[in-house]
């Protein structure tokens, strides 16, 4: 089989346009609180979801909107939920991190690592009630050291559950480089539990599609749970307005705002601590430099890479359709919020 690249790109474009609209509404003050976007994860979501069938289940993390959009959850209800409207997906009480769609068997949580045990529950229910159906868990590599996630790996193998664990590896756990707090190799760690583990470039949707097909197919056939380690960028930082990204987007303003406090902290008494403080300043500088290279030099945008597989005419048509769909949903949601 070969992937339907047009359909994969259509889903990716819908995910990206929807989250761009979320960012716009958040910046206008219409959505309150933190906003964690999955910009950069579209190829992972689209490639995996392409293999899901009706009554398959999804357990999601705090970056849940790309899979929910790709799974067909109503965009207007999602937007209303983000804006706290009672007609939202969860009655306006879930916000953007705690979303649930009974019809799509999809649930998200802001608790790091919780998607793994939730997916095991979905998978156990599928085996008992809907043979041949599977569950998928999405989480970041920052969750890989959570006890409940490792326990879920063990349980999935011990009970031979039809579940696939998808780790979105962007190499950052909030502001910490993941490798500095994670021992060993996550792929080997998954295999040590008995999981069939795969590694894939998560910015290449056609490769994710092929890898996910193997993992989901095995689980659906009752041949055991799987693990996919997909590398992908975190293009909007940990959350919208991430201070690390503001340094690059507003260099002069940020230098004037945070430069003096950092200088005072560096030179404060006792001066005997100056070498240790300088070391930590170096760590901060290194983290900023690494982030800058990843975002502005490497340019690992999955949409650009997927677009290269299509003709210019096809790409524009798909993007225009996605933009119209999102704009129509946004107009309807804003009208409901304004009482029109």
N, C-alpha and C positions, 0 to 999 in steps of 0.2 A: 504494500500500500504506500501511497505518497500523500503528503499532507495537502489539504485544501488551503493554500497560502492566502487566497483572497478572504476566506472565512476567518482564518486566524488573524489576519491584519484588521478585518472589520471589528472583531472583538477587542483587539488591542486599541484601536482608535476610539472605540466607544468608552473603554476604561479610561484612557488618557483625557479625552474631552470632558468626561464626567468629573474627574478629579480637578481639572483646570477650572471647571465651574465651581466646585467646592471651594477652591482656593480664592476665587473671586468673591464669593459670598462671605467667606470668612474674613477677608480683608475689608469688606464693607461693614463688618460688624454684625452681620445677620446670623452668624453661627458663633456661639460662645465656646470658651474653653480651648484646650489644645486640639490640634488637628493633625493627625498622622496620615500622610498620604502614601500610597503604594506606587508612586511614580518611579518607574525603572523596573517594576516587577511584572509588567504586563505580559511579557513573553512567557514567564513561568506560569502565570494564571491561565492564559489562553491555551498554552500547550497542554496543560494537565486537564483543563475543563473539556477540551475537545473529545476526551475519551470517557466522559461521564454520561450516564444514561439517566432516564427518569427514575426516581426513587433512590439514586445514589445520594450520599450525604457529604456535606463539607463542614469541617470544624476550622474556624478561622481565628486569626490573631487580631491585633489592634489596627492592622492595615487591611481591612476586610472589604473595602468597596470594589476593588478590581474583580475579585471572584464573584461578588454578589451581582455586579453589573453583568459580568460574563455569563452568569447562571440564569439571567433573565428576571431578576427581581426588579419590580417597577421603579424607575428612576424618580418619578415624582414622589412616591412614598418614601424613598431614601432621603431626598432633599428635605421633605417636610419633617422627617425624623431628626435630621441634623439641626433644623431650626426650632426644634422643640414643639412642633405642632401636634395636637392630639390626633390628627389624621395621618401621622407618620407611621412608618412600618411597625414601630413598637409603642405607638401611642405617645410619641414624643418624650419617652422616658429613658431610652437606651443611648441616646447620643450617637456618636460615630464609632464607638468601640464595642458597644454591647448590643449587637443587632441579631435578630432572630427571624427567620422566615420558615414557618411551618410547612408551607406549600413546597418549598425548595429543599427542605431538610438541611437548612444551613443555619449555623449559629457562630457568633464571634464573641470574644472576651478580651478584656484588657489585661487579664492576669497572665503574666509571661509563662509560657509552656503549657497552659491549660488546654490548648487545642488537641494535644496528644491524647490525654485520657478521654476527652469528649469524643474524639474520633473512634477510640476503642469501644466506647459505649454505642455509638452509631453502628460500628461494624458488628458488634455482638447482636444488636437488634436486627440487623440485616440478615445475619446468618440464621437467626431463629424465625424471622417473619418474612423476609424477602430474599430467599436464596438466589445467589447470582448477582447480588448488588454489593457495592463497595462503599467505603468511606475514605475520605482524604483529609489529612491534617496539614495546614499551612502554618509555619512558624519561622522565626529568624534564627540564625546561628547563635545569637545572644541567649536564646532559650535552651541551648543544648546542654547546659550544666544544671538545669532544674531537675530535682529529684523525680517529680511526677512524670516528666518526659521520659527519663530513663526507665522508670517503672513501667511506663506504657509500652516501651520497646519490648521489655521482658514479657509482659502480659500478652502482647500481640503475637509473639512467637510461640509462647507456651500454649496458647489457645488457638493458634493458627487462624487469627482473625483476618478477614478480608479488608485490610486497611493499608493505605500508602501514606507514609510520612514525607512531606515535602519541606525541606529546609532551604529557606531563601538566604543565601550567604552573601551579605553585603559588606562583611568584614568589620562592621561597627556594632557595638552594643551601647546604644545611646551616644556617649562621647568617648567611649573606651574602645581601643582596637581589640577585637575579639581574641586574637591570638595571644594577647598578653594575659588573658585570664582563662584560657582553655588549653588543657594539656592534650597532646597527641593529635591524631587525625580523626575528624568526625566520621569519615567514611569507614575507617577501620573500627571505630567505636561501634558504629551501627552493625557492622558485620560480626563483631564479637558477640552480639546478642542473637545472631542467627538470621538477621534481616538480609534480604537480597538488596544490596546497595549499589546505586548508580551515581556517577558524577556527570554533570552536564553544564555547558555554558548557558546560563539563564538569560543571556541577551540574544540568543539565536532561537527563535520560536520553532523553527523546523526541527532543530535538534532536541528541544524540550519535548515536542510532540512525539518524536520517535522514542525517546527514553521513557516518557510517561506511558506510552502505549505498551511497552514491555512490562513495566511495574503494575499498571492497572490490570492488564490482561492476566498476569500471574495471580494477582489477588482475586480477581473475579472467578478464575477457574479453580480456586481453592488450593493454589500451590504455595500459599504463604504470603505474609505481609512484606512490603517493600519500603525502601528509603531512597529518596532522591536528594542529592546535594547540588543545588543549582546556584551558581554564582551570578549575582546581579548588582547593579548600582543602587545607591540610595540617593536619588537625584535632588530631593528637597530636604535633605537633612533628617534629623530624628522627628522633627515636627515643623509645621509652618512657622517661619520666623526664627528658625534655629540660629542662635547667636554665632555659631561657628561659620555659617554661610554668610551672615551679615557682614563679617569681616571682609569678604570678597566683594559683596554687592554694594556696600557703602564704606569703602576703605577710609576715606577722610573722616567721615562722621564717627566711625567706630574707633579710629585711632585717637581722636579727641575725647571720646567718651570713656574708653577703657584704658587708654595709655597711662594717664596720670595715676589712677588707682593702682595699676600694676607696678608702676615705678615706685610709688610710696610703699607698697607691700614688699618690694624687693629690697629697699634700702632702710626699712624700719629696724629698730633695735630689737634684739641684740645683733650687731653686725657679724658676730661669730657664725650666725646662721646663713650668712650671705651665700656661701657655696651651695648649700642645700637648696636654697630658694632659686638660685641661678639654674641648678639642675632641673628643677620643676618647670621653670620658665622655658627651658630648652625642650622639655617634653611637650609642653603646650604648643610651642612653635613647630615642632615636628608633626604633631597631630594636624595642625592647620595646613602645613605644607603638603602632607599626604592627602588631605581632603581636597585641597586645591588641584593637585595633580589628577586625582580620580575624577573630579567633576569637570574641570576645564581643559585638561590635556588629553586624557584617554578617550573621552566622549563615547562612552559605551551605551548609548541610547538604544534600547531594543526596538523602538519604533523605526528609527532610521535604518537599522539593519534589516528589518522586515520589509520596509518600503523598497529597498534595493532589489527585492525579489519580484517586484511588480512593475508594470509599465507606469509611466507618469500619469496617463489618463485614468487608469484603474485606481491608482493611489488617490488622486484628487477626488474621484467620484466617491470612494469609500469614506474619505475624511469629511467631505461635504455632507454625506448622509449621517455620519456620526454627529457632526456639529448640529445639524437640524434636529435630530432626535433629542439631544441634550438641551438645546435651547427651548424646544417645545415643553419639555418636562420642567425646566426652570421657570418658564413663564406661568405655567399652571400652578406650580408650587408657590411662587411669589404672589399670585393672585389670591390663593387660598389664605396665605399668611396675612395679606392686606385686607381680607374680607370681601373681596370683589366677587 
